[in-house]
Amino acid sequence: MKEGWARQQSARFLQASTIQPRLRLLQRFEEFTGLYPWQWAPADGEAFIVHLRSGAKPIQLSTARSYEVVIELFVEYLLDRRYGWVETCQERFGLSP
């Protein structure tokens, strides 16, 4: 999924300097939730942002918003019927993003 999304972004002429940090953020989010992308729920994203906005080194509001946008872009990719992830996940795991 993440490789496909990286290819999609590259095909839209985004640079590696944009794509790689986005992929790292998705990895952090996946590690935080302990879930695969097709298992994510909106509450997971909210908990992730709340977690990052608290503690000794909270992220700034602008950073939190940019993280939300990246996660939203990835989920939009997963839900885009042209890529077939909804059907693939439903067939393989009985769940869909």
TABELWO-V72076 format. One line per field, one symbol per residue. phi: phi as a letter, one per 20 degrees, with the letter a starting at -180 (. if undefined). psi: psi as a letter, one per 40 degrees, with the letter a starting at -180 (. if undefined). burial: # if it has 24 or more other ideal C-beta (glycine too) atoms within 12 Angstrom, else .. Layout:
# TABELWO-V72076
phi->???
psi->???
burial->???
This chain:
# TABELWO-V72076
phi->.ffffffgfffemfegfefffffffffffffffmcegfdfcgfffffffggfednfcfffgffgfffffffffffgffefgfemfffffffecmccf
psi->ddddddddddeefiideddddddddddddddddeiideeiidddddddddddeaadgiiiddddddddddddddddddehddeeddddddddeeii.
burial->##..##.##.........#..##.##..##..#...##.#...##..##..#..............##.##.###.##......##..........#
